Amino acid sequence: MQTRTQTRTIVAAAFAGASFLILASAANAADVKVMASAAIKEAYLELVPQFEKGTEHKVATTWAGTVDMMKRLQGGEVFDLVIMSGPSIEELIKQGKIVPGSRVDLARSGVGVAVRAGARKPEISSGDALKRAMLAAKSIAYSTGPSGVYLAGLFQRMGIADEIRSKVVPAPPGMPVGEIVARGEAEIGFQQVSELLPVAGIDFIGPLSADVQQITVFAGGIHTGATHADAAKPLVKFLTSSQAAPVIKKKGLEPG
């Protein structure tokens, strides 16, 4: 039979043990800083809370367009994980901003086309049809990101770049092209499919036809100055897991 003193000792020991476990758990938890492209935003926002719940890590995310991301990273800003187009990640590896060998491909996205809700939908079933639609359009919007860079080159190759130059409504870095179209500031807009789908006030026509489509791979890389690389790595692993794949597909992307 335990004495009152023995009981107090056992309770105190148990409390101390529980406190140690809580402190140990808190010590292992980390605040992961991420800078990411909006192309993966919808899928990411659904998946990250699942990661946080399962690991006790917290994720703080900064969203930016490709141009701003490159400027900020080249200017010395530090994040634990950077998510953007694969070629940009490779460029940052060359510049010493991303750890060599840390690149992991997360998702793939094609370029999509949209018009204002209720507006006439142009024919885009082929490259030739797209060319005719561009010549007939009164105004055209595309981003400064990978899809916009590709389209500028595509229109150049089509031989219509000079003819449509005055029609182009440039989207400010980080501004969804769909919002410009929804406001009626551009008749037709182009951006990653995953970035157009969630925008209200537009009708998504579909992806570019296969003969002129461009697939962009979005990848993650660990920053060379990361303070919580050990927490960022399992986040990348989760985003590429079989559990994440259905969400990625649902949001207009294909798993890495």
Backbone bond lengths (Angstrom), bond angles and torsions (degrees), N, CA, C in turn:
res aa  C-N    CA-C-N  psi(-1)  N-CA   C-N-CA  omega(-1)  CA-C   N-CA-C  phi
1 M - - - 1.469 - - 1.534 109.02 -
2 Q 1.353 115.20 128.89 1.460 119.51 -176.88 1.526 111.41 -76.10
3 T 1.322 115.27 141.62 1.455 119.66 172.51 1.517 108.75 -79.88
4 R 1.316 116.69 167.22 1.464 120.65 178.06 1.526 110.57 -62.58
5 T 1.330 116.90 -36.74 1.468 120.59 179.32 1.514 111.12 -65.25
6 Q 1.366 116.68 -41.97 1.464 120.61 179.19 1.530 110.70 -63.39
7 T 1.320 116.31 -40.24 1.466 120.84 179.77 1.516 110.65 -62.22
8 R 1.350 115.37 -44.83 1.461 119.39 178.67 1.533 110.69 -60.27
9 T 1.338 115.50 -40.32 1.466 120.16 -178.99 1.527 111.12 -63.60
10 I 1.337 116.98 -42.23 1.463 122.07 -179.67 1.525 110.57 -65.44
11 V 1.334 116.46 -44.50 1.457 121.05 179.33 1.519 110.78 -62.14
12 A 1.336 115.71 -43.92 1.470 120.02 -179.86 1.524 110.97 -62.78
13 A 1.345 115.83 -40.33 1.466 120.05 179.51 1.518 110.67 -65.32
14 A 1.348 115.42 -42.16 1.462 120.06 179.59 1.524 110.59 -63.15
15 F 1.342 116.13 -42.59 1.467 120.16 179.65 1.526 110.97 -63.56
16 A 1.331 115.08 -41.38 1.461 119.80 179.58 1.525 110.41 -63.77
17 G 1.350 116.08 -40.44 1.453 120.06 178.87 1.511 111.80 -64.09
18 A 1.359 116.06 -42.69 1.467 120.46 179.35 1.525 110.35 -64.83
19 S 1.314 116.43 -40.49 1.464 120.37 179.31 1.514 110.97 -63.20
20 F 1.348 115.72 -38.67 1.466 119.53 179.20 1.525 110.65 -63.24
21 L 1.361 116.50 -42.74 1.456 120.65 -179.50 1.518 111.20 -63.52
22 I 1.333 116.42 -41.27 1.460 120.73 179.08 1.526 110.20 -62.79
23 L 1.360 115.76 -45.19 1.460 119.64 -179.62 1.522 111.10 -66.27
24 A 1.331 116.05 -37.80 1.462 119.29 179.02 1.516 110.55 -64.49
25 S 1.363 116.07 -41.68 1.460 120.29 178.91 1.515 110.60 -62.89
26 A 1.349 115.64 -43.31 1.463 120.02 -179.97 1.524 110.87 -64.66
27 A 1.354 114.73 -35.01 1.460 118.38 -179.19 1.521 110.80 -67.54
28 N 1.339 117.36 -34.40 1.456 121.39 -179.06 1.522 112.13 -77.79
29 A 1.329 117.19 -23.66 1.459 120.72 179.84 1.526 109.30 -72.74
30 A 1.327 115.59 149.67 1.468 119.20 -177.80 1.519 110.14 -142.44
31 D 1.324 115.02 156.24 1.460 121.60 173.60 1.530 107.14 -97.46
32 V 1.311 115.97 105.31 1.463 121.51 -176.32 1.531 109.56 -87.68
33 K 1.322 116.19 123.13 1.459 121.45 178.26 1.524 109.63 -94.74
34 V 1.329 115.19 124.40 1.460 120.92 -177.47 1.524 109.55 -125.50
35 M 1.327 116.78 138.05 1.462 121.70 167.20 1.526 106.25 -114.34
36 A 1.354 115.68 127.77 1.455 118.49 -171.68 1.517 113.64 -139.60
37 S 1.321 114.26 153.67 1.467 122.66 174.66 1.522 109.77 -76.61
38 A 1.329 116.09 143.29 1.464 120.78 -179.85 1.520 112.80 -67.07
39 A 1.323 118.32 -12.58 1.467 120.90 -179.26 1.527 111.69 -60.45
40 I 1.332 117.50 -29.01 1.464 120.12 -178.91 1.535 112.22 -104.00
41 K 1.329 117.23 6.65 1.460 121.44 -167.96 1.528 114.36 -58.28
42 E 1.328 117.79 -48.54 1.459 120.41 -174.79 1.532 111.36 -62.81
43 A 1.313 117.19 -44.78 1.465 120.12 178.40 1.528 110.69 -67.42
44 Y 1.302 116.05 -42.34 1.467 122.82 -178.20 1.531 111.09 -60.39
45 L 1.331 116.21 -44.28 1.464 120.30 -177.80 1.526 112.37 -65.56
46 E 1.314 116.71 -26.15 1.463 119.69 176.21 1.523 111.71 -82.41
47 L 1.319 116.53 -31.57 1.460 120.45 -174.31 1.533 114.11 -86.30
48 V 1.314 117.42 -37.28 1.465 120.12 -173.74 1.537 113.44 -60.23
49 P 1.351 119.56 -41.33 1.468 117.80 176.84 1.533 113.01 -58.55
50 Q 1.327 117.53 -32.30 1.462 120.95 176.50 1.525 110.21 -66.34
51 F 1.321 115.87 -41.02 1.464 120.68 177.60 1.528 110.60 -63.78
52 E 1.323 116.86 -45.50 1.466 121.02 -179.56 1.531 111.09 -61.45
53 K 1.312 116.50 -41.48 1.467 120.70 -178.98 1.519 111.15 -66.18
54 G 1.319 116.90 -36.36 1.453 120.56 -176.70 1.514 114.79 -82.54
55 T 1.333 117.77 -17.99 1.465 120.11 -174.30 1.525 114.87 -121.56
56 E 1.321 118.00 -16.65 1.466 124.31 -174.26 1.524 112.62 73.72
57 H 1.335 117.89 -0.57 1.457 119.92 171.95 1.524 108.72 -73.47
58 K 1.323 116.37 153.33 1.453 122.14 173.87 1.528 108.03 -114.50
59 V 1.324 115.03 142.92 1.458 119.80 -177.03 1.522 109.97 -118.63
60 A 1.311 116.95 123.73 1.469 123.11 176.67 1.526 107.11 -109.79
61 T 1.326 116.01 119.46 1.465 120.11 -172.10 1.517 112.36 -115.88
62 T 1.313 115.83 133.73 1.459 123.33 173.66 1.523 107.64 -107.76
63 W 1.341 116.57 124.18 1.460 121.40 179.91 1.523 109.27 -99.92
64 A 1.314 116.08 136.35 1.463 119.48 -179.69 1.518 109.69 -157.98
65 G 1.335 115.35 159.98 1.448 120.98 174.25 1.516 110.43 -78.15
66 T 1.321 116.30 164.92 1.466 121.27 -175.99 1.529 112.48 -56.65
67 V 1.327 116.73 -45.58 1.470 120.19 -178.30 1.521 110.76 -59.97
68 D 1.336 116.85 -47.84 1.467 120.53 -179.64 1.529 111.33 -65.90
69 M 1.331 116.59 -38.85 1.459 119.61 179.87 1.522 110.84 -60.54
70 M 1.318 116.13 -46.99 1.464 119.51 -179.57 1.527 111.24 -62.79
71 K 1.327 116.99 -42.97 1.460 120.36 179.17 1.522 111.37 -61.25
72 R 1.319 116.61 -45.46 1.461 120.42 -176.07 1.529 111.70 -68.36
73 L 1.330 116.24 -41.13 1.459 119.74 179.79 1.521 111.14 -70.02
74 Q 1.313 116.60 -40.97 1.464 120.16 176.90 1.522 111.40 -68.31
75 G 1.350 115.89 -23.71 1.460 120.43 178.88 1.514 113.44 -83.32
76 G 1.340 117.08 -3.41 1.456 119.44 173.90 1.512 116.37 111.42
77 E 1.345 118.51 -2.13 1.466 119.10 177.41 1.518 109.55 -65.86
78 V 1.324 115.36 144.35 1.466 121.00 -175.45 1.522 110.45 -120.72
79 F 1.333 115.43 133.70 1.455 122.65 174.80 1.525 107.76 -132.19
80 D 1.304 116.34 162.98 1.461 118.86 176.89 1.527 110.84 -78.40
81 L 1.330 115.44 -38.58 1.466 120.88 -176.96 1.520 109.13 -135.90
82 V 1.316 115.98 136.21 1.460 122.04 176.85 1.526 108.00 -118.64
83 I 1.348 116.16 130.23 1.465 120.91 179.40 1.517 108.82 -123.67
84 M 1.319 116.96 116.81 1.451 122.07 178.58 1.526 108.98 -161.25
85 S 1.311 117.78 -170.84 1.456 119.81 -176.93 1.529 110.80 -60.65
86 G 1.327 115.15 147.36 1.453 120.27 -178.98 1.520 114.08 -54.55
87 P 1.348 119.41 -47.06 1.459 119.87 178.93 1.534 113.04 -59.44
88 S 1.341 116.50 -35.84 1.466 119.27 178.47 1.526 111.23 -68.65
89 I 1.337 116.35 -38.78 1.466 120.12 175.59 1.523 109.83 -60.74
90 E 1.329 116.89 -42.92 1.465 120.66 179.21 1.528 111.20 -62.45
91 E 1.324 116.38 -39.69 1.461 120.47 178.37 1.527 110.55 -64.02
92 L 1.331 116.80 -39.55 1.462 120.77 179.17 1.533 111.73 -69.72
93 I 1.319 116.89 -30.94 1.466 120.06 174.64 1.529 109.44 -63.39
94 K 1.340 116.20 -44.06 1.467 120.94 178.88 1.525 111.47 -62.09
95 Q 1.356 115.40 -33.05 1.461 120.09 -178.90 1.529 112.99 -84.00
96 G 1.329 116.74 -1.30 1.455 120.32 179.24 1.512 114.66 80.55
97 K 1.327 117.25 16.39 1.468 121.10 -179.25 1.530 112.97 -93.08
98 I 1.335 116.35 -25.81 1.461 121.86 -179.72 1.526 108.66 -119.48
99 V 1.319 116.81 139.80 1.460 122.59 -177.69 1.534 110.30 -64.89
100 P 1.322 118.32 123.78 1.470 120.63 176.97 1.529 110.86 -57.07
101 G 1.327 116.11 136.01 1.460 120.44 179.57 1.519 114.23 85.84
102 S 1.336 117.39 -4.38 1.472 119.50 -177.87 1.525 113.02 -91.71
103 R 1.342 117.14 -7.30 1.467 119.11 -178.88 1.528 111.16 -63.42
104 V 1.345 115.02 132.28 1.465 121.76 173.47 1.517 107.73 -133.09
105 D 1.329 117.77 125.21 1.462 121.54 179.10 1.530 109.38 -75.13
106 L 1.339 116.27 127.52 1.459 121.74 -174.70 1.527 113.27 -103.02
107 A 1.337 116.81 -43.10 1.458 119.65 -174.79 1.515 110.76 -158.99
108 R 1.329 115.48 159.45 1.460 121.90 177.98 1.523 108.77 -122.76
109 S 1.323 115.77 143.85 1.461 120.17 -178.40 1.517 111.20 -141.12
110 G 1.332 115.70 140.61 1.449 121.26 173.68 1.517 110.48 -97.37
111 V 1.326 116.52 170.15 1.457 122.40 179.04 1.531 109.00 -87.18
112 G 1.322 116.11 133.94 1.454 121.36 179.47 1.520 111.93 -114.72
113 V 1.330 115.08 170.34 1.460 122.06 -176.89 1.527 109.19 -130.56
114 A 1.336 116.42 140.83 1.464 120.37 -179.47 1.519 110.98 -144.93
115 V 1.342 115.19 155.67 1.462 122.72 172.95 1.523 107.59 -128.91
116 R 1.301 115.82 169.58 1.460 120.35 178.19 1.524 109.07 -63.14
117 A 1.315 117.04 144.96 1.466 121.72 -178.21 1.525 110.65 -53.56
118 G 1.324 116.44 126.96 1.455 121.93 178.31 1.517 115.34 88.75
119 A 1.331 116.45 -9.39 1.468 119.75 -178.57 1.535 110.80 -77.42
120 R 1.313 115.11 162.69 1.465 119.90 177.55 1.527 109.19 -64.16
121 K 1.336 115.73 138.67 1.453 120.82 -179.35 1.528 110.00 -98.97
122 P 1.310 117.61 118.01 1.468 120.01 179.98 1.524 111.82 -71.12
123 E 1.284 115.86 159.48 1.467 122.08 177.77 1.525 109.48 -78.16
124 I 1.330 117.08 125.99 1.473 120.41 -179.22 1.529 110.30 -133.08
125 S 1.335 117.55 26.59 1.457 121.20 -172.67 1.526 114.18 -72.68
126 S 1.315 117.39 -8.03 1.466 121.42 178.87 1.519 109.42 -154.64
127 G 1.323 116.33 169.26 1.457 119.78 177.12 1.514 111.93 -61.28
128 D 1.331 117.00 -39.88 1.464 120.61 179.10 1.525 111.18 -64.81
129 A 1.336 116.14 -40.56 1.474 120.31 178.46 1.523 110.20 -64.86
130 L 1.333 116.42 -40.45 1.463 120.63 178.61 1.526 109.96 -62.59
131 K 1.310 117.02 -42.36 1.463 121.34 179.64 1.523 110.53 -59.59
132 R 1.327 117.12 -45.05 1.465 120.66 178.50 1.524 110.84 -63.48
133 A 1.335 116.37 -39.42 1.464 120.42 179.59 1.524 111.29 -64.06
134 M 1.324 116.84 -38.83 1.457 120.73 179.59 1.527 111.00 -67.17
135 L 1.320 117.41 -39.71 1.464 120.93 179.78 1.529 111.23 -68.67
136 A 1.340 116.35 -29.31 1.459 120.48 -178.71 1.535 112.65 -86.59
137 A 1.313 117.24 -22.40 1.467 120.97 -175.97 1.528 111.67 -67.94
138 K 1.333 115.23 147.16 1.461 120.41 177.73 1.531 111.86 -84.53
139 S 1.336 116.11 -29.56 1.467 119.98 -179.87 1.528 109.19 -155.16
140 I 1.321 115.24 146.45 1.460 122.15 -173.36 1.524 108.91 -135.79
141 A 1.329 117.07 135.07 1.468 120.29 178.63 1.520 110.62 -124.13
142 Y 1.309 115.71 138.23 1.463 120.62 169.86 1.518 108.39 -150.36
143 S 1.318 115.86 166.69 1.462 120.65 -169.96 1.518 112.41 -86.69
144 T 1.334 114.85 177.19 1.464 121.21 173.95 1.528 110.35 -94.39
145 G 1.343 116.29 2.25 1.458 121.30 -179.89 1.520 112.40 -84.70
146 P 1.346 116.77 -164.37 1.462 121.01 -176.72 1.527 114.08 -55.75
147 S 1.344 117.48 -40.16 1.467 119.24 -178.98 1.523 111.03 -66.42
148 G 1.325 117.48 -39.53 1.457 121.17 179.86 1.518 112.36 -68.08
149 V 1.325 115.91 -39.96 1.465 120.18 177.50 1.529 109.61 -62.13
150 Y 1.325 115.20 -42.26 1.471 119.08 179.45 1.527 111.06 -64.73
151 L 1.326 117.19 -45.12 1.461 120.48 -177.86 1.529 112.07 -63.01
152 A 1.308 116.69 -40.18 1.465 119.77 178.21 1.530 110.11 -58.45
153 G 1.324 115.42 -41.96 1.457 119.47 177.53 1.522 112.28 -69.50
154 L 1.325 116.83 -37.99 1.467 121.31 179.11 1.525 110.90 -62.43
155 F 1.330 116.59 -46.46 1.464 119.75 -179.66 1.529 111.21 -65.72
156 Q 1.338 115.82 -31.66 1.460 119.81 175.74 1.525 109.70 -64.88
157 R 1.336 116.17 -44.88 1.467 120.23 -179.48 1.523 111.68 -67.34
158 M 1.327 116.35 -30.01 1.460 120.72 177.53 1.525 112.04 -73.99
159 G 1.332 116.23 -14.01 1.451 120.86 -179.70 1.516 114.74 80.63
160 I 1.356 116.42 20.46 1.470 119.50 -177.51 1.527 112.61 -118.07
161 A 1.330 117.26 3.69 1.469 120.27 -175.08 1.520 112.22 -56.66
162 D 1.325 117.54 -46.18 1.464 120.34 -178.63 1.529 111.01 -68.03
163 E 1.320 116.33 -36.77 1.461 120.75 -176.79 1.523 112.62 -68.56
164 I 1.328 117.42 -32.94 1.466 119.83 -176.94 1.527 112.74 -101.73
165 R 1.327 117.46 -0.26 1.468 120.83 -174.36 1.527 112.66 -52.93
166 S 1.330 117.17 -42.88 1.469 120.93 -177.07 1.528 112.36 -71.14
167 K 1.331 116.71 -14.01 1.469 120.88 -179.13 1.533 112.74 -88.80
168 V 1.311 116.10 -15.60 1.459 120.00 -172.31 1.527 111.27 -74.12
169 V 1.328 115.10 128.29 1.467 122.50 175.87 1.527 106.53 -106.32
170 P 1.319 118.55 101.23 1.467 119.57 -176.92 1.529 111.91 -69.06
171 A 1.308 115.87 133.16 1.465 120.31 177.24 1.521 108.60 -83.48
172 P 1.329 118.57 129.49 1.464 120.12 176.21 1.526 109.91 -58.33
173 P 1.333 118.92 148.60 1.461 120.91 179.14 1.533 111.80 -51.93
174 G 1.322 116.06 129.21 1.454 121.29 179.50 1.507 115.05 85.68
175 M 1.334 118.21 -8.40 1.461 122.18 179.95 1.524 110.11 -84.72
176 P 1.338 119.29 122.78 1.462 120.05 177.20 1.527 110.88 -62.63
177 V 1.313 116.70 129.05 1.466 120.87 179.49 1.523 110.29 -60.82
178 G 1.324 116.82 -34.86 1.461 120.56 179.81 1.514 112.93 -57.01
179 E 1.324 117.33 -34.25 1.464 120.20 179.82 1.528 110.96 -68.51
180 I 1.317 117.02 -35.69 1.467 121.31 177.67 1.526 109.65 -65.26
181 V 1.326 115.61 -42.02 1.466 120.80 178.59 1.523 110.51 -67.44
182 A 1.320 117.48 -42.70 1.463 121.64 -179.00 1.520 111.86 -61.30
183 R 1.328 116.77 -32.92 1.461 120.75 179.59 1.531 112.21 -81.38
184 G 1.320 116.76 -3.83 1.462 120.27 179.90 1.513 113.80 80.86
185 E 1.325 117.45 13.98 1.463 120.98 179.94 1.520 112.30 -82.38
186 A 1.331 116.56 -13.64 1.466 121.93 174.75 1.523 107.68 -144.68
187 E 1.322 115.36 140.46 1.461 120.73 -177.88 1.530 111.96 -73.74
188 I 1.327 115.58 -35.56 1.457 120.71 -178.05 1.523 108.80 -141.18
189 G 1.337 116.79 143.24 1.458 119.98 -176.82 1.511 112.20 -134.81
190 F 1.327 114.72 150.88 1.462 122.08 -179.56 1.524 109.77 -126.80
191 Q 1.315 116.44 136.00 1.465 121.18 173.07 1.519 107.76 -166.31
192 Q 1.325 116.58 175.76 1.459 118.81 175.32 1.527 109.03 -55.14
193 V 1.340 116.41 139.22 1.467 121.09 -179.47 1.522 110.81 -51.76
194 S 1.327 116.82 -43.41 1.467 121.69 -177.03 1.524 112.56 -64.20
195 E 1.335 117.45 -22.55 1.464 120.74 179.63 1.533 111.81 -89.25
196 L 1.319 117.21 -23.90 1.462 120.45 179.02 1.526 112.21 -82.95
197 L 1.320 117.36 -38.91 1.459 121.37 -172.29 1.538 114.92 -54.15
198 P 1.344 120.18 -41.20 1.466 118.87 -176.44 1.522 115.44 -81.57
199 V 1.328 118.57 -4.33 1.465 120.70 -174.10 1.531 110.83 -80.01
200 A 1.315 115.64 128.31 1.468 120.92 177.44 1.523 109.79 -80.49
201 G 1.332 115.65 150.05 1.461 119.71 174.96 1.515 114.53 89.92
202 I 1.335 117.20 9.09 1.466 120.13 177.06 1.526 109.44 -129.52
203 D 1.313 116.13 160.69 1.463 122.30 169.74 1.519 107.63 -110.62
204 F 1.309 115.54 121.73 1.465 120.81 178.14 1.524 107.93 -80.26
205 I 1.331 116.34 117.61 1.462 120.62 -178.57 1.521 110.40 -77.46
206 G 1.322 116.29 -42.18 1.454 120.97 -179.32 1.518 110.74 148.02
207 P 1.320 116.56 -178.60 1.474 119.82 177.14 1.519 110.34 -78.58
208 L 1.315 116.18 162.23 1.458 120.80 172.00 1.527 109.11 -58.92
209 S 1.320 116.64 151.46 1.461 120.59 178.60 1.528 109.74 -65.78
210 A 1.324 115.33 157.53 1.463 121.05 -173.78 1.521 113.32 -58.06
211 D 1.345 117.48 -31.62 1.464 119.52 -176.46 1.523 113.44 -72.80
212 V 1.331 117.19 -14.59 1.473 119.87 178.11 1.530 112.46 -129.65
213 Q 1.316 116.63 9.77 1.467 120.22 -177.44 1.526 111.12 -75.43
214 Q 1.336 113.73 149.49 1.464 121.25 176.41 1.523 107.82 -129.36
215 I 1.323 116.62 121.32 1.463 121.26 178.28 1.525 108.99 -96.47
216 T 1.312 116.00 125.99 1.462 121.61 178.01 1.521 109.18 -105.19
217 V 1.305 116.29 131.34 1.462 122.01 175.34 1.523 108.51 -93.52
218 F 1.336 116.07 127.03 1.463 120.95 175.93 1.522 108.22 -103.24
219 A 1.319 114.76 130.28 1.460 120.80 -172.50 1.519 111.38 -130.29
220 G 1.313 114.70 160.25 1.456 121.09 175.77 1.516 110.10 -111.85
221 G 1.326 116.28 147.57 1.459 121.32 176.71 1.518 110.37 -145.10
222 I 1.314 116.73 145.75 1.468 121.81 -179.58 1.531 109.33 -82.67
223 H 1.321 115.89 128.59 1.469 120.82 179.28 1.517 109.59 -68.17
224 T 1.320 116.20 142.51 1.465 120.53 -179.68 1.527 112.33 -65.18
225 G 1.334 116.70 -20.58 1.461 120.00 178.37 1.518 113.37 -101.63
226 A 1.327 117.59 13.28 1.466 121.95 -176.20 1.522 112.13 -57.82
227 T 1.330 115.22 136.94 1.463 119.69 176.18 1.527 111.22 -98.25
228 H 1.347 117.03 -16.71 1.465 120.26 -179.95 1.528 110.54 -129.78
229 A 1.318 115.56 49.33 1.469 120.27 179.36 1.521 111.39 -60.14
230 D 1.337 117.23 -35.22 1.461 120.80 -178.07 1.527 112.20 -66.88
231 A 1.337 116.74 -22.78 1.463 120.46 176.21 1.524 110.74 -91.90
232 A 1.332 116.81 -29.34 1.464 120.03 179.29 1.525 111.33 -69.64
233 K 1.310 117.78 -34.45 1.470 121.16 -177.95 1.527 112.51 -62.29
234 P 1.344 119.66 -45.91 1.465 118.02 176.21 1.523 113.45 -66.19
235 L 1.332 117.60 -26.49 1.460 119.88 174.98 1.524 109.49 -64.54
236 V 1.317 117.14 -44.88 1.468 121.20 177.21 1.525 110.09 -61.09
237 K 1.328 115.90 -43.06 1.466 120.25 179.94 1.514 111.04 -61.37
238 F 1.331 116.63 -39.52 1.469 120.08 179.26 1.522 111.31 -67.49
239 L 1.337 116.74 -40.22 1.466 120.37 -178.67 1.526 112.32 -67.54
240 T 1.332 117.15 -17.29 1.459 120.74 177.98 1.528 112.22 -107.28
241 S 1.317 116.93 11.40 1.464 121.09 -177.19 1.525 111.85 -81.04
242 S 1.327 116.34 166.21 1.466 121.25 176.59 1.522 110.65 -65.24
243 Q 1.316 117.07 -26.16 1.468 121.53 177.69 1.528 110.96 -67.53
244 A 1.323 116.50 -33.67 1.471 120.72 -177.57 1.526 112.59 -82.08
245 A 1.323 117.75 -26.12 1.467 121.94 -172.61 1.533 114.39 -54.01
246 P 1.342 119.94 -45.98 1.473 119.37 -179.32 1.529 112.99 -62.03
247 V 1.313 117.09 -36.04 1.463 121.05 179.26 1.525 109.72 -68.64
248 I 1.308 117.10 -42.74 1.462 121.75 179.09 1.520 110.29 -59.82
249 K 1.324 116.65 -44.62 1.472 120.42 179.06 1.524 111.83 -65.14
250 K 1.316 115.84 -40.91 1.465 121.02 -178.93 1.521 111.83 -60.72
251 K 1.316 116.12 -29.19 1.474 120.61 -176.22 1.531 113.04 -94.31
252 G 1.330 117.62 16.40 1.459 119.77 174.01 1.507 115.65 89.27
253 L 1.337 117.03 14.94 1.459 122.48 179.46 1.518 109.80 -117.82
254 E 1.315 116.25 169.82 1.442 122.24 170.54 1.523 107.66 -119.01
255 P 1.324 117.78 138.11 1.475 119.34 179.06 1.527 110.82 -54.71
256 G 1.373 114.66 142.36 1.451 124.63 -177.09 1.487 115.68 -21.91
